[in-house]
Amino acid sequence: MTEPYAAAQLATGRRTGDSVGVRLLEPLNLGAAVAPNRVVFGAHETNLGWGRSLSDRHVEYYRRRAAGGVGTIVVEEASVHESDWPYERAPLAAECESGWASIASVVHEHGALVLASLGHAGGQGTSHWSQRELWAPSNVPEVNTREVPKAMEPQDIATVITGFADAARAAMAAGCDGVEVSAGQHSLVRQFLSGLTNQRGDEWGTDRLAFARQVLSEVRSSIGSEAVLMLRLSCDELAPWAGLTPELAVEVAVALAPMVDAITVVRGSIYTVSATRPDGHTPPGFNLDLAAPIRAAVSVPVIVQGSLVDWGQAEWAVGDGDRADGVEMTRALLADADLVAKLGRGEGDRVRPCILCNQTCQVRDNRNPPITCVVDPSTGHEYHEAIPGSASGSESTSRSIAVVGGGVGGLEAARVAAERGHRVTLIERSNRLGGAVLDAAAGAGRGRLAELVRWQVAEVERLGVDVRLATTHVPAGVDVVVVATGSAPGVVEYAVTRAAVRLTAAEVLAGAELPPGVILVWDPIGGPIAVSVAESLAAQGRAVELATPDGIVGNELSRSGDLAPANARLQRAGVVLHRRTLLRSVKKGSAEVEDRFSGERRTIRCSAIIDCGHRLPDETVYRELTDTHDVVIRVGDCVAPRTIHEAILEARRAIEAIEHPATVSDGVPMGRSDH
């Protein structure tokens, strides 16, 4: 969708960012109900529950999006039967009625529709918490755990169908406007629809639509004709040898559309989990071509999902009604809960961008963290803390603040401080703002990082921050100094001869020149940096090899869903991979490495090595300023090198600490213990 959307950007005003077309903000008819606009906050895992029930944290989380103007909220999917327990804090419909009631109450206060998402993960669940067998159409092993589910017996099937009906009835009793039945990526309903997972010989296999039809029929009977019934449908399992293909999906949609009020188009299957919510390596709007044939074939509204985080693209997607009638902008609304309200005020240029990193919003893993957002750490923590915003205090409470360092941490500190009424000077030793993050934006799949910097800089300018570039001078007389000076190269744990060419990832991303010949990328961390550097160099036509001590390249990418895709991209790019490898020495023209397990040593011929290892805090400026200023607070990498999320979070905590000094310990803002 890149070329037609690029041509349409000028028509929607996305390049100037001063307004949005009228279509996205128009009401959307969903059966007998009317959503105030065409933006949907789709169902997604949050880990905000207490046990298997919806919590007060859910209530405030959804309240914030409703207050921000979203038209329809689909609450986190609830399991319709206790045989399903897909992740630790997965809601169970039988325990959700009071939570649905509280959520419906606060969402309705702001005029949005609220739907309860209902589902069953079938063979894509886990038995870790239930200590019971999985239920599925057939004995097809779960891809990640290799667990073989039980093939459901007729009574099991009847029980789950009844579970859908009972859950739908409870959602309506709680005050919801309707329900969404999931036949999406993690879904028993989809498993019955697909030849990948339905290998039955009885009536539930010879007619693969039978289970979905029965579920939808029972749900409709439970909720009545006036309530909204949506279907979340995987329209491409990306497994054409046996699964749902785009062509088959049109037939399925046509068959089921008369039973529902809207269809949400998604993709993915048991074999392609990461395809449903990919990171920035996949262009936004990837399901628009998938939705268009569905839209042409059915008479009910079609909602499209697929990394739609740019409001200009969302407007284009619904602009003529040929592609979709509504858009899920879930990750965009994690990054900026006020997205729709800003568009309504003609402030599209002020929408905080989603960077499609998946680093903190994808929470279905063995850590089970609560959902949050790299660019807005208040996301998921609405119940515990106030959202940063304009201060209501008088001029007498305003402080004079100098922020040293113009990376994302420093920019965020300056932005929040100015928004809260303080007088702010931002000091950056280079001739540009953005720091290491702007350099990282040059890496493969990291282009949206530049959008974050652009937004922060624009906000700082709008708020009147005094920005001083190419200087390190801190004005005398400031009340508080916030230090965000970043990190420095880490300890080198291998021998390096004088003639060797060794650079850090930061130097390469900043544009350092590399000699001709093979480049060896050393990755002792297993995160996105080395993979991005290797991909970028390979795209430039360079011969690249990558060495890691782990058994798989990019080990830490499993949490963002990019592990398998990253390895596939590296293989396609021709990057030579050295797994289970330790770097021992670097010489001119070669590197000596050691097998992690056998101890066998070998030589890799290379003209240069790029070290993507750990960095250390740059504390120099902080130590100097503590001698000359009374209150100095440090944030981000100069505390301990970590991620953009910590830099932005600690920047916000720093400004809170300025207003509440008891929350500072040794120059570090502590924040709330419940964050």
C-alpha positions in Angstrom: 0.0 0.0 0.0 3.0 2.3 0.0 2.8 4.0 -3.4 -1.0 4.8 -3.5 -0.8 6.0 0.1 2.2 8.2 -0.6 0.2 9.8 -3.4 -2.7 10.3 -1.1 -0.7 11.9 1.7 -1.0 15.3 0.1 -4.7 14.9 -0.2 -5.2 14.0 3.4 -3.0 16.8 4.7 -0.6 14.3 6.4 2.5 16.0 5.2 1.5 19.4 6.8 -0.3 17.7 9.7 -2.7 20.5 10.2 -6.0 18.7 9.7 -7.7 15.4 9.0 -10.2 14.5 6.4 -13.8 14.3 7.5 -14.3 10.6 6.8 -12.3 9.2 9.7 -14.3 11.3 12.2 -17.7 10.5 10.7 -20.1 8.2 12.6 -20.0 4.5 11.8 -23.2 2.4 11.8 -22.7 -1.0 13.4 -26.1 -2.7 13.2 -28.5 -0.7 15.3 -25.8 1.1 17.1 -23.8 4.1 16.0 -20.2 4.7 16.9 -19.2 8.4 17.0 -16.3 7.9 14.6 -14.5 5.2 12.6 -11.6 4.6 14.9 -11.5 1.4 16.9 -9.4 0.4 19.9 -9.1 -3.3 19.3 -9.0 -6.2 21.7 -5.4 -7.0 22.9 -3.7 -8.6 25.9 -2.9 -6.2 28.7 -1.9 -8.2 31.8 -3.8 -5.6 33.8 -6.1 -8.1 35.5 -6.2 -9.4 39.0 -6.3 -13.2 38.6 -8.7 -13.8 35.7 -11.0 -10.9 36.3 -11.0 -7.4 34.9 -9.6 -4.9 37.3 -9.7 -1.2 38.2 -6.6 -0.9 36.1 -8.6 -2.0 33.1 -11.3 0.6 33.9 -8.9 3.5 33.9 -7.0 2.2 30.9 -10.2 2.2 28.8 -11.5 5.4 30.3 -8.5 7.2 29.1 -9.0 6.1 25.5 -12.7 6.9 25.6 -12.0 10.3 27.0 -9.5 10.8 24.1 -12.3 10.4 21.6 -12.1 6.9 20.2 -15.3 5.7 18.7 -15.4 2.0 19.7 -13.5 0.1 22.4 -13.3 -3.7 22.2 -12.3 -4.9 25.7 -9.5 -7.5 26.1 -10.6 -10.9 24.9 -12.2 -13.1 27.6 -12.1 -16.9 27.5 -15.6 -18.3 27.2 -14.8 -21.5 29.0 -12.4 -22.6 31.8 -10.8 -25.1 29.4 -9.0 -22.1 27.8 -6.2 -20.3 29.6 -3.9 -18.8 26.9 -1.8 -16.6 29.2 -1.4 -16.0 32.9 -3.8 -13.1 33.4 -6.2 -13.9 30.6 -9.7 -12.8 31.6 -12.3 -15.5 32.1 -15.8 -14.5 31.0 -17.4 -16.1 34.0 -15.4 -13.6 36.2 -15.8 -10.5 34.0 -19.4 -9.3 34.4 -18.6 -6.7 37.1 -15.5 -5.5 35.3 -17.4 -5.2 32.0 -20.0 -3.2 33.9 -17.4 -0.7 35.3 -15.7 -0.4 31.9 -19.0 0.2 30.1 -20.0 2.8 32.6 -16.9 5.0 32.1 -16.7 4.4 28.4 -20.3 5.4 27.9 -19.7 8.7 29.8 -17.6 9.8 26.9 -19.9 8.6 24.1 -18.0 5.6 22.8 -19.3 2.1 22.1 -17.9 -0.8 24.2 -17.9 -4.4 23.0 -16.7 -7.5 25.0 -14.3 -9.6 23.0 -15.1 -13.3 23.4 -12.9 -16.2 22.4 -11.2 -19.5 23.1 -7.5 -20.1 22.1 -8.0 -23.8 21.5 -4.8 -25.5 20.7 -2.9 -22.2 20.8 -3.2 -21.9 24.6 -1.1 -23.4 27.3 -1.6 -25.9 30.1 0.9 -24.2 32.4 -1.7 -22.6 34.6 -4.8 -24.9 34.2 -2.8 -28.1 34.4 -5.4 -29.5 32.0 -5.2 -30.7 28.4 -5.8 -28.2 25.6 -8.9 -28.5 23.4 -8.7 -28.2 19.6 -10.5 -29.5 16.5 -7.7 -32.0 15.9 -4.4 -33.3 17.4 -2.2 -30.6 15.8 0.7 -29.7 18.0 1.1 -26.1 19.3 4.0 -24.6 17.4 5.9 -23.0 20.3 5.4 -25.5 23.2 4.9 -28.5 20.9 2.0 -29.5 23.1 -0.5 -31.9 21.5 -4.1 -30.9 22.2 -7.0 -33.2 22.8 -9.3 -33.5 19.8 -12.6 -32.1 21.0 -15.5 -34.6 21.5 -19.1 -33.6 20.6 -19.8 -32.7 24.2 -16.7 -30.5 24.4 -17.9 -28.6 21.3 -21.4 -28.2 22.7 -19.9 -26.9 26.0 -17.8 -24.3 24.3 -20.6 -23.1 22.1 -22.7 -22.7 25.3 -19.8 -20.8 26.8 -19.9 -18.3 24.0 -23.7 -17.8 24.5 -23.4 -17.5 28.3 -20.5 -15.0 28.0 -22.4 -12.9 25.5 -25.4 -12.8 27.8 -23.3 -11.7 30.7 -21.6 -8.9 28.6 -25.0 -7.5 27.7 -26.2 -7.7 31.3 -23.1 -5.7 32.2 -24.2 -2.9 29.9 -21.9 -3.6 26.9 -23.2 -2.5 23.5 -22.4 -5.9 22.0 -19.6 -8.4 21.6 -16.9 -9.4 19.1 -16.4 -13.1 18.5 -12.8 -13.9 17.7 -11.9 -16.0 14.7 -8.5 -14.3 14.6 -5.0 -15.4 15.0 -5.3 -17.1 18.5 -8.7 -18.6 18.0 -10.5 -22.0 18.3 -13.2 -20.6 15.9 -10.5 -20.0 13.3 -9.0 -23.4 14.0 -12.3 -25.0 13.0 -12.4 -22.9 9.8 -8.9 -24.0 8.7 -7.5 -27.1 7.1 -4.3 -26.4 9.0 -5.9 -27.4 12.2 -9.3 -29.0 11.4 -8.6 -32.5 10.1 -11.8 -34.0 11.4 -13.9 -36.5 9.5 -17.3 -35.8 11.3 -19.8 -33.0 10.5 -17.5 -30.4 12.2 -14.8 -31.2 9.7 -16.7 -31.9 6.5 -18.3 -28.5 7.0 -15.6 -26.3 8.5 -18.0 -23.4 8.7 -20.3 -25.3 11.1 -18.7 -24.4 14.3 -18.5 -20.7 13.5 -22.1 -20.6 12.3 -23.3 -22.3 15.5 -21.3 -20.0 17.7 -22.6 -16.8 15.9 -26.1 -18.1 16.0 -26.1 -18.8 19.7 -24.4 -15.5 20.5 -27.0 -13.6 18.4 -29.8 -15.3 20.2 -28.2 -14.3 23.6 -27.7 -10.6 22.8 -30.7 -9.9 20.6 -31.0 -8.1 17.3 -30.3 -4.6 18.6 -26.9 -5.4 20.1 -23.7 -5.2 18.0 -22.2 -8.6 16.9 -18.8 -8.2 15.3 -16.6 -11.0 13.9 -12.8 -10.8 14.1 -11.7 -13.0 11.1 -8.2 -14.1 10.0 -8.4 -13.7 6.2 -4.9 -15.0 5.5 -3.2 -17.6 7.6 0.0 -17.2 5.4 0.0 -21.0 5.0 -1.5 -21.5 1.5 -0.8 -25.3 1.5 -3.7 -25.9 3.8 -4.9 -22.7 5.6 -7.2 -19.9 5.0 -6.1 -17.9 1.9 -7.4 -14.5 0.9 -9.5 -16.2 -1.8 -11.0 -18.7 0.7 -11.5 -15.9 3.2 -13.9 -14.0 0.9 -16.0 -17.2 0.7 -16.0 -17.5 4.5 -16.8 -13.8 5.0 -19.7 -14.0 2.5 -21.1 -17.0 4.3 -20.9 -15.5 7.8 -21.6 -11.8 7.1 -25.4 -12.2 7.2 -25.0 -13.3 10.9 -23.0 -10.3 12.0 -23.0 -6.5 12.0 -19.3 -6.0 11.1 -16.2 -7.9 10.2 -12.7 -7.0 11.4 -10.0 -8.2 9.0 -6.8 -9.6 10.4 -4.2 -12.1 9.4 -2.1 -14.9 11.0 -2.4 -18.5 12.1 -0.8 -21.1 14.3 2.3 -20.9 12.2 2.5 -17.2 11.8 1.9 -15.7 15.2 4.2 -12.7 14.6 2.4 -11.7 11.4 -0.6 -10.3 13.2 1.2 -7.5 15.1 4.6 -7.2 13.4 7.1 -4.4 14.3 8.4 -1.7 12.1 10.0 -4.0 9.6 6.6 -4.6 8.1 5.1 -1.5 6.3 2.0 -0.1 8.1 -1.4 -0.9 6.5 -0.4 -4.4 5.5 -3.9 -5.7 5.6 -5.5 -3.0 3.4 -5.2 -5.2 0.3 -6.6 -8.1 2.2 -9.6 -6.1 3.4 -10.6 -4.6 0.1 -12.0 -7.9 -1.5 -13.9 -8.6 1.7 -15.3 -5.1 1.6 -16.4 -5.6 -2.0 -18.1 -8.9 -1.2 -20.1 -8.2 1.9 -22.8 -5.7 2.8 -21.7 -5.1 6.5 -19.0 -2.7 7.6 -15.4 -3.9 7.4 -12.9 -2.8 10.0 -9.2 -3.2 9.0 -6.3 -3.9 11.3 -2.6 -4.0 10.5 -0.1 -1.5 12.0 -2.4 1.5 11.1 -0.6 4.0 13.3 -0.5 6.9 11.0 -3.7 8.9 11.0 -3.1 10.0 7.4 -3.1 6.4 6.2 -6.1 5.6 8.4 -8.0 8.5 6.7 -7.0 7.3 3.3 -8.0 3.7 4.2 -11.6 4.8 4.9 -11.6 7.7 2.5 -13.7 6.2 -0.3 -15.1 3.2 1.4 -13.6 0.7 -1.0 -10.9 -0.6 1.4 -12.6 -0.4 4.8 -15.3 1.4 6.8 -13.4 1.6 10.0 -9.8 1.2 11.3 -8.3 -0.4 14.3 -5.6 2.0 15.6 -4.8 0.1 18.7 -1.0 0.7 19.0 -1.5 4.3 17.9 -3.9 4.8 20.8 -1.4 3.3 23.2 1.1 5.9 22.1 -1.4 8.7 22.2 -4.7 8.2 24.0 -5.9 11.6 22.8 -5.3 10.8 19.1 -8.9 11.2 18.0 -9.5 14.3 20.1 -6.4 16.0 18.6 -7.6 15.2 15.1 -11.0 16.7 16.0 -9.2 19.9 17.1 -7.2 20.0 13.9 -4.0 19.1 15.8 -2.9 16.1 13.8 0.7 17.3 13.9 0.6 17.0 17.7 -0.3 13.3 17.7 2.5 11.4 19.5 3.8 8.8 17.1 3.8 5.0 17.6 7.2 3.7 16.6 6.0 0.1 16.0 8.7 -1.4 18.3 6.5 -3.9 20.2 9.0 -3.7 23.1 6.5 -3.0 25.9 3.0 -3.3 24.3 3.4 -7.0 23.4 3.1 -8.7 26.7 2.2 -12.3 26.0 5.5 -13.8 27.1 7.0 -15.6 30.1 7.5 -12.3 32.0 3.8 -11.4 32.0 4.5 -7.6 32.4 1.6 -5.1 32.4 1.1 -3.4 29.1 2.8 0.0 28.6 4.2 2.0 25.7 7.8 3.1 25.0 6.8 6.6 23.9 4.1 7.0 26.6 5.0 5.2 29.8 1.8 6.3 31.4 0.0 3.8 29.3 -1.2 0.9 31.4 -0.5 2.8 34.6 -3.5 5.1 34.5 -4.9 3.7 37.8 -1.7 4.5 39.8 -0.5 7.8 38.5 -1.5 11.1 37.1 -0.9 11.6 33.3 1.7 14.3 32.6 0.1 17.5 31.5 -0.2 21.2 32.1 0.4 22.3 35.7 -2.3 24.4 37.4 0.1 26.0 39.8 0.9 29.7 39.9 4.0 31.5 38.8 5.4 31.2 42.3 5.7 27.4 41.9 7.5 27.7 38.6 11.2 26.6 38.6 14.1 27.4 36.4 15.3 24.1 34.9 18.3 23.4 32.7 18.2 20.1 30.8 21.7 18.9 29.7 21.5 16.5 26.7 19.2 16.6 23.8 18.4 13.0 23.2 14.9 11.5 23.8 15.4 11.6 27.6 16.4 15.2 27.6 13.7 16.2 25.1 11.1 14.5 27.2 12.2 16.2 30.4 12.2 19.6 28.7 8.8 19.0 27.1 7.1 17.8 30.3 8.7 20.6 32.4 7.6 23.3 30.0 4.1 21.8 29.8 3.9 22.0 33.6 4.8 25.7 33.6 8.5 25.6 34.4 11.1 27.8 32.7 13.3 25.5 30.7 16.7 25.7 28.9 17.7 22.7 26.8 21.5 22.3 26.3 23.0 20.0 23.6 26.7 19.8 22.9 26.2 18.8 19.2 24.5 20.8 16.5 21.3 18.8 16.5 18.7 17.2 18.8 17.8 13.5 18.9 21.0 12.0 20.1 21.7 8.3 19.7 18.0 7.6 18.8 18.2 9.7 15.7 21.3 7.8 14.7 19.5 4.5 15.4 16.7 5.6 13.1 19.1 5.0 10.2 19.1 1.2 11.1 16.9 -1.3 9.2 13.3 -1.2 10.4 13.9 1.7 12.8 12.8 4.6 10.6 9.9 5.5 12.8 12.3 6.5 15.6 12.9 9.7 13.6 9.2 10.4 13.9 9.5 10.3 17.7 12.3 12.8 17.7 10.5 15.0 15.2 7.4 15.1 17.5 9.5 15.8 20.6 11.4 18.7 18.9 8.2 20.2 17.6 6.6 20.1 21.1 9.6 21.6 22.7 9.6 24.4 20.2 5.8 24.9 20.6 6.2 25.2 24.4 8.9 27.9 24.1 11.8 25.9 25.5 15.1 27.8 25.1 17.2 25.4 23.0 21.0 25.9 22.9 23.0 23.8 20.5 26.8 23.3 20.2 27.4 24.2 23.8 27.9 22.6 27.2 27.5 25.8 29.3 24.8 25.6 32.0 23.5 29.0 32.9 24.2 30.2 36.4 21.3 30.6 38.8 19.1 27.8 37.6 17.1 26.0 40.3 17.5 22.5 39.0 19.7 20.7 36.4 18.5 17.5 34.7 21.3 15.5 33.2 20.5 13.3 30.2 23.9 12.9 28.7 23.6 9.3 27.5 26.2 6.5 27.5 29.8 5.8 26.7 31.4 2.8 25.1 31.5 -0.3 27.4 34.4 -2.5 28.5 36.2 -4.4 25.8 36.5 -8.1 26.8 38.7 -9.3 24.0 42.1 -8.4 22.8 42.4 -5.7 20.1 45.7 -5.0 18.3 46.7 -1.5 17.3 46.2 -2.1 13.6 42.7 -3.6 14.0 39.6 -1.7 12.7 37.0 -1.7 15.5 34.0 0.5 15.7 31.0 0.6 18.0 27.4 0.3 16.7 26.8 3.9 17.8 29.7 5.1 15.6 28.5 3.1 12.6 24.9 4.3 13.0 26.2 7.9 13.2 27.8 7.5 9.8 31.4 6.3 10.5 33.1 5.0 7.3 34.0 1.3 7.0 36.8 -0.2 5.0 36.0 -2.4 2.0 35.7 -6.1 2.6 33.8 -8.4 5.0 32.3 -6.7 8.1 31.9 -8.7 11.3 29.1 -7.7 13.6 29.7 -8.8 17.2 26.5 -9.2 19.2 26.9 -10.3 22.9 23.4 -8.9 23.8 21.1 -10.5 21.3 18.9 -7.4 20.9 17.7 -5.4 17.9 20.9 -3.2 17.4 23.2 -5.8 15.9 20.5 -7.3 13.7 19.6 -3.8 12.5 23.2 -2.9 11.8 23.8 -6.2 9.9 20.6 -5.7 7.8 21.5 -2.1 7.0 25.0 -3.0 5.8 23.8 -5.9 3.8 21.2 -3.6 2.1 24.2 -1.4 1.1 25.7 -4.4 -0.7 28.3 -5.1 2.0 29.5 -8.6 2.9 28.4 -9.1 6.5 28.9 -11.8 9.1 27.3 -11.8 12.6 28.7 -13.6 15.6 26.7 -14.2 18.9 27.3 -16.4 21.9 23.6 -17.4 21.9 22.1 -20.4 20.2 20.0 -18.2 18.0 20.6 -14.8 16.6 18.7 -11.9 18.2 17.6 -13.9 21.2 16.0 -11.0 22.9 13.8 -10.3 19.9 11.4 -13.0 21.0 9.6 -10.6 23.3 8.8 -8.2 20.4 7.7 -10.9 18.1 10.6 -10.3 15.7 12.8 -13.3 16.5 11.8 -15.6 13.6 11.3 -12.8 11.1 14.7 -11.2 11.9 16.5 -14.5 11.3 14.6 -15.0 8.1 15.6 -11.5 6.9 19.2 -12.0 7.8 19.3 -15.3 5.8 17.6 -13.7 2.8 20.1 -10.8 2.9 23.0 -13.3 2.8 24.4 -12.5 6.3 26.7 -15.3 7.5 25.7 -16.3 11.0 28.1 -17.6 13.7 26.1 -18.9 16.6 27.4 -20.2 20.0 30.5 -18.0 19.3 32.7 -16.0 21.7 35.0 -13.2 20.4 38.5 -13.5 21.7 40.7 -11.1 19.7 40.6 -8.7 16.8 43.5 -8.1 14.5 44.1 -6.4 11.2 42.1 -8.4 8.7 40.7 -11.0 11.0 39.0 -12.0 14.3 39.7 -15.0 16.4 36.6 -16.6 17.9 35.9 -19.6 20.1 33.1 -22.1 20.2 31.1 -21.5 23.4 30.8 -25.1 24.2 33.7 -27.0 22.7 36.4 -24.3 23.2 37.6 -24.8 19.6 39.1 -21.6 18.1 38.9 -20.5 14.5 39.6 -17.4 12.5 37.1 -15.2 10.7 38.5 -13.0 7.9 37.1 -9.5 8.1 38.2 -6.0 7.4 36.5 -4.5 10.5 34.4 -5.5 13.5 31.4 -3.6 14.8 30.9 -4.1 18.5 27.2 -4.0 19.4 27.8 -4.9 23.1 26.8 -3.2 26.3 27.6 0.5 27.0 28.2 2.3 30.3 26.7 5.4 31.8 28.4 8.7 30.8 28.6 10.3 34.3 31.2 12.9 33.6 28.8 15.9 33.3 26.7 14.7 36.2 29.7 14.6 38.5 30.9 18.0 37.4 27.5 19.6 37.9 27.0 18.2 41.4 30.0 20.4 42.4 28.5 23.6 41.1 24.7 23.2 41.5 22.5 22.3 44.4 19.9 20.1 42.7 21.1 17.8 39.9 19.0 14.9 38.7 20.1 12.3 36.1 18.0 10.3 33.8 18.3 7.7 31.1 21.5 6.1 29.9 23.7 8.2 32.2 22.1 6.3 35.1 22.4 2.9 33.4 22.2 2.3 29.6 18.9 0.7 28.7 16.1 1.6 26.3 14.1 4.6 25.0 11.3 3.5 27.4 13.4 4.0 30.5 14.8 7.3 29.2 11.3 8.8 28.7 9.9 7.3 31.9 12.8 8.6 34.0 12.5 12.0 32.3 8.9 12.3 33.5 9.9 11.1 36.9 12.6 13.7 37.1 10.1 16.5 36.6 7.8 14.9 39.2 10.8 14.7 41.5 11.5 18.4 41.1 8.0 19.1 42.4 8.3 16.4 45.1 12.0 16.3 46.1 11.5 13.4 48.5 11.3 11.1 45.5 15.0 11.6 44.5 17.8 9.3 45.7 21.4 10.0 44.8 20.4 12.1 41.9 18.0 9.5 40.5 14.2 10.0 40.4 12.7 7.0 42.0 9.1 7.2 40.8 6.3 5.3 42.4 7.0 1.8 43.6 3.8 0.6 42.0 4.8 1.6 38.4 
